[in-house]
Amino acid sequence: METTAYQQYSEESGDWLRKGRARLLAHLVREFGPARRPLELLEVGAGVGQNLSVLAEFGAVDANEVSPLGQEAIAKAGATRTLYGASLPFELDRRYDVICALDVIEHIEDDRAALRWIHDHLSPGGIFVATVPAYPWLFSDHDRALQHHRRYTAGSFRAALPADFRVEACAYFNQLLFPAAVGSRAVWSAARKLRPGKGSMKQPSPKSGLASAALEAVLGAEVDLIARGYRPSFGLSVFCVARRPAA
């Protein structure tokens, strides 16, 4: 990820989208994670640590983050037991009840190797929770700025998982805002073509105020629907929960 994009990510770590995603994460761990407490949890690609407090509600949390900026933020927060700075796959003699990777796998060139590593470092019965950006046809300068290698469909993400994973849920997220987001992405992309080299390559998003609060409320309502069993058939992101079968 480009430094300027990463700094913007850090500044926006509490914004409406990340709050909504964290709320989804908490629900999925609560619904599908092992019942025992405390759990052993690992976040892959932990960013600036914006999800670690959510995970800490379920047990002991380790983090993996390759960016020095992210590592510094996570260390300052003191929210993790162990911080790993290597890129997947790396040597690790430990297994977890929950491994999550929120908008991370698309950054990894060999996604299948990373997903195999995640599978192999889950305890039997443990779960992998992921979100990834949806639809290859939405790939744009925004993705390039964030150093994405790809976007997925629910089907293509399932296909990338190791065959011995048992998929508990795989659907879309951020459905309610999908039409408006696709429209704004098209306008933003067209404006960049008219004025190449002007402005950020990352599409701007409300960071605070009434607009941010309204968007957060919409995502919160969608998470509530998902918690009741609704599985969106389209959206801006794919979410997936996959379980390593018990031995």
Residue pairs with C-beta under 8 A, 6 or more apart in sequence:
1 9
1 67
1 107
1 145
1 146
1 147
2 145
2 146
2 147
2 201
3 69
4 200
5 145
5 146
5 147
5 200
5 201
5 202
6 67
6 69
6 70
7 69
8 200
8 202
9 47
9 48
9 146
10 47
10 48
10 69
10 70
10 73
11 207
12 18
12 205
12 207
13 47
13 48
13 49
13 50
14 50
15 205
15 206
15 207
15 208
15 212
16 205
16 206
16 212
16 213
16 215
16 216
16 219
17 174
17 205
17 215
17 219
18 50
18 51
19 216
19 219
20 174
20 215
20 216
20 219
20 220
20 222
20 223
21 51
21 102
21 103
21 131
21 173
21 219
21 237
22 50
22 51
22 54
23 219
23 220
23 223
24 131
24 173
24 223
24 226
24 239
25 51
25 54
25 55
25 100
25 102
25 129
26 54
26 57
27 223
27 226
27 227
28 127
28 129
28 169
28 239
28 241
29 39
29 41
29 55
29 58
29 98
29 100
29 127
29 129
30 58
31 227
32 127
32 129
32 168
32 169
32 241
32 243
33 39
33 58
33 97
33 98
33 127
34 97
34 98
34 125
34 126
34 127
36 97
37 58
37 59
38 58
38 59
38 60
39 58
39 59
39 60
39 97
39 98
40 59
40 60
40 62
40 94
40 95
40 96
40 97
40 98
40 123
41 55
41 58
41 59
41 60
41 61
41 62
41 96
41 97
41 98
41 99
41 100
42 61
42 62
42 63
42 64
42 96
42 98
42 99
42 100
42 121
43 51
43 52
43 55
43 61
43 62
43 63
43 64
43 99
43 100
43 101
43 102
44 64
44 88
44 99
44 100
44 101
44 104
44 114
44 118
45 64
45 65
45 66
45 101
45 102
45 103
45 104
45 107
46 52
46 63
46 64
46 65
46 70
46 74
46 80
47 65
47 67
47 70
48 69
48 70
48 73
48 74
49 63
49 65
49 70
49 73
49 74
49 77
49 79
49 80
51 100
51 102
52 61
52 63
52 74
52 77
52 79
52 80
53 79
55 61
55 98
55 100
56 79
58 98
59 97
60 81
61 79
61 80
61 81
62 80
62 81
62 82
62 83
62 84
62 94
62 96
63 74
63 79
63 80
63 82
63 83
63 84
64 83
64 84
64 85
64 86
64 88
65 71
65 74
65 83
65 84
65 85
66 85
66 86
66 87
71 83
71 85
74 80
74 83
75 83
84 90
84 92
87 108
88 108
88 113
88 114
88 117
88 118
89 113
89 114
89 116
89 117
90 117
92 121
94 121
95 121
95 122
95 123
95 126
96 121
96 122
96 123
96 126
97 122
97 123
97 125
97 126
97 127
98 126
98 127
98 128
98 129
99 118
99 121
99 122
99 126
99 127
99 128
99 129
100 128
100 129
100 130
101 118
101 128
101 129
101 130
101 131
102 129
102 130
102 131
103 131
103 132
103 133
103 237
104 130
105 111
105 114
105 115
105 130
105 132
105 157
105 160
106 132
106 133
106 143
106 148
106 149
106 150
106 151
106 152
107 146
107 147
107 148
107 149
108 114
108 149
109 149
111 149
111 150
111 160
112 160
112 162
115 128
115 160
115 161
115 162
116 162
118 128
119 128
119 161
119 162
119 164
119 165
119 242
119 244
122 128
122 244
123 244
124 244
124 245
124 246
124 247
125 243
125 244
125 245
125 246
126 243
126 244
127 168
127 241
127 242
127 243
127 244
128 165
128 240
128 241
128 242
128 243
128 244
129 239
129 240
129 241
130 157
130 238
130 239
130 240
130 242
131 173
131 237
131 238
131 239
131 240
132 151
132 152
132 157
132 237
132 238
132 240
133 143
133 148
133 151
133 152
133 236
133 237
133 238
134 151
134 152
134 153
134 154
134 172
134 234
134 235
134 236
134 237
134 238
135 151
135 152
135 153
136 150
136 151
136 152
136 153
138 151
138 182
138 185
138 236
139 148
139 150
139 151
140 185
140 189
140 203
141 189
141 192
141 201
142 185
142 188
142 201
142 202
142 203
143 151
144 201
145 200
145 201
145 202
146 202
152 160
152 238
153 238
154 170
154 171
154 172
154 238
154 240
157 170
157 238
157 240
158 167
158 170
158 240
161 167
161 240
161 242
164 244
164 245
165 242
165 243
165 244
166 242
166 243
166 244
166 245
167 240
167 241
167 242
167 243
168 241
168 242
168 243
169 231
169 239
169 240
169 241
170 238
170 239
170 240
170 241
170 242
171 226
171 231
171 232
171 233
171 235
171 238
171 239
172 231
172 232
172 233
172 234
172 235
172 236
172 237
172 238
172 239
173 222
173 226
173 232
173 235
173 236
173 237
173 238
173 239
174 181
174 219
174 222
174 235
174 236
174 237
175 222
175 232
175 233
175 234
175 235
175 236
176 218
176 219
176 221
176 222
177 215
177 218
177 219
177 236
178 234
178 235
178 236
181 236
184 203
185 203
188 203
188 204
192 198
192 199
192 201
206 212
206 215
222 232
226 232
